[in-house]
Amino acid sequence: QVQLVESGGGLVQAGGSLRLSCAASGLPFNNYAMGWYRQAPGKEREFVAHITSSSADIRYANSVKGRFTVSRDNAKTMLYLQMNRLEPEDTGMYYCAALKFYDDTYSPNAIPVNYWGQGTQVTVSS
């Protein structure tokens, strides 16, 4: 049974930082490109960051580029998202995902996801 379990969300003031973690189990983590997505209230879920299985290729949404850093530890089957200089617009539910495949010619939001986590809430106050 595949499980992706996010943690690290919370309430933070604008300008602050949070580090999200995703613990993966039940899948060959080393073989999967992984991603972070978020969904704000009343909006569709959107891409935040992708990272390939070897970490050789990483992509970010323009809205988080330069502020967020995605990383992974294959030995621990963990995925991370370091979020700095948080803004109220970053508020939402953040989801960890195991991608069906990775192709940088695809729009990030068009890459299908095999597995989703349950999400962790991030709230940024102004």
C-alpha positions as CSV (number, residue, x, y, z in Angstrom):
1,Q,0.0,0.0,0.0
2,V,1.5,3.3,-1.1
3,Q,1.5,6.1,1.5
4,L,2.7,9.6,1.1
5,V,2.4,11.5,4.4
6,E,3.1,15.2,4.6
7,S,4.0,17.2,7.7
8,G,5.4,20.5,8.6
9,G,2.6,22.8,7.8
10,G,1.3,25.5,10.1
11,L,0.6,29.2,10.7
12,V,3.4,31.6,9.9
13,Q,3.7,35.4,9.4
14,A,4.5,36.8,6.1
15,G,8.3,36.8,5.5
16,G,8.7,33.6,7.6
17,S,9.8,30.1,6.7
18,L,8.4,26.6,6.8
19,R,9.9,23.2,5.8
20,L,7.5,20.6,4.6
21,S,8.3,16.9,4.6
22,C,6.8,14.0,2.8
23,A,7.4,10.4,4.0
24,A,6.9,7.9,1.3
25,S,6.4,4.1,1.7
26,G,5.1,1.2,-0.4
27,L,6.6,2.4,-3.7
28,P,10.1,2.2,-5.3
29,F,10.8,5.8,-4.3
30,N,14.1,5.9,-6.1
31,N,12.3,5.3,-9.4
32,Y,9.8,8.1,-9.1
33,A,9.9,11.7,-10.0
34,M,8.1,13.6,-7.2
35,G,6.3,16.8,-6.9
36,W,4.7,19.4,-4.6
37,Y,1.3,20.9,-5.4
38,R,-0.9,23.3,-3.5
39,Q,-4.6,24.3,-3.5
40,A,-5.9,27.6,-2.2
41,P,-9.5,28.0,-1.0
42,G,-11.8,28.3,-4.1
43,K,-9.0,27.6,-6.5
44,E,-7.8,24.6,-8.5
45,R,-4.8,22.6,-7.3
46,E,-1.6,23.9,-8.9
47,F,2.0,22.8,-9.5
48,V,4.6,24.1,-7.1
49,A,7.8,22.0,-7.8
50,H,9.0,18.8,-9.5
51,I,12.1,16.9,-8.9
52,T,13.4,13.9,-10.8
53,S,14.4,10.6,-9.2
54,S,18.1,11.6,-9.2
55,S,17.5,15.2,-8.4
56,A,19.2,16.1,-11.7
57,D,16.2,18.1,-13.0
58,I,14.1,20.4,-10.9
59,R,11.3,22.8,-11.9
60,Y,9.4,25.5,-10.0
61,A,6.3,27.5,-10.6
62,N,7.3,31.1,-11.4
63,S,5.4,32.3,-8.3
64,V,7.8,30.4,-5.9
65,K,11.0,30.5,-7.9
66,G,13.8,31.9,-5.7
67,R,11.9,31.4,-2.5
68,F,11.2,27.6,-2.4
69,T,13.6,24.7,-2.6
70,V,12.6,21.1,-3.3
71,S,14.9,18.3,-2.3
72,R,14.8,14.6,-1.7
73,D,16.6,11.9,0.3
74,N,16.3,8.6,-1.6
75,A,17.9,6.7,1.2
76,K,15.3,7.9,3.7
77,T,12.5,7.9,1.0
78,M,11.7,11.5,2.0
79,L,10.7,14.6,0.0
80,Y,11.1,18.1,1.3
81,L,10.0,21.6,0.4
82,Q,11.9,24.5,2.1
83,M,9.7,27.6,1.9
84,N,11.3,31.0,2.6
85,R,9.9,34.6,2.4
86,L,6.4,33.3,2.6
87,E,3.6,35.5,1.3
88,P,-0.1,35.4,2.1
89,E,-0.7,34.2,-1.4
90,D,1.2,31.0,-0.5
91,T,-1.7,30.0,1.8
92,G,-3.2,26.6,0.9
93,M,-3.2,22.9,1.3
94,Y,0.2,21.5,0.2
95,Y,0.3,18.0,-1.4
96,C,3.1,15.6,-2.0
97,A,2.8,13.6,-5.2
98,A,4.5,10.7,-7.0
99,L,4.5,11.5,-10.8
100,K,3.5,8.9,-13.4
101,F,6.5,10.1,-15.5
102,Y,8.6,13.1,-16.0
103,D,9.1,15.0,-19.2
104,D,10.3,18.6,-19.3
105,T,8.5,19.2,-22.6
106,Y,5.2,18.8,-20.8
107,S,3.5,21.6,-19.0
108,P,4.0,20.7,-15.3
109,N,0.3,20.8,-14.6
110,A,-0.2,18.3,-17.5
111,I,2.0,15.6,-16.0
112,P,-0.2,12.9,-14.5
113,V,0.2,11.9,-10.9
114,N,0.1,8.3,-9.7
115,Y,-0.2,8.9,-6.0
116,W,-1.2,11.8,-3.8
117,G,-0.6,12.5,-0.1
118,Q,-3.4,13.8,2.2
119,G,-2.0,17.3,2.4
120,T,-0.7,19.6,5.0
121,Q,-2.1,23.1,5.6
122,V,0.0,26.2,5.3
123,T,-1.4,29.5,6.4
124,V,0.5,32.8,6.0
125,S,-0.8,35.8,7.8
126,S,-0.1,39.3,6.7
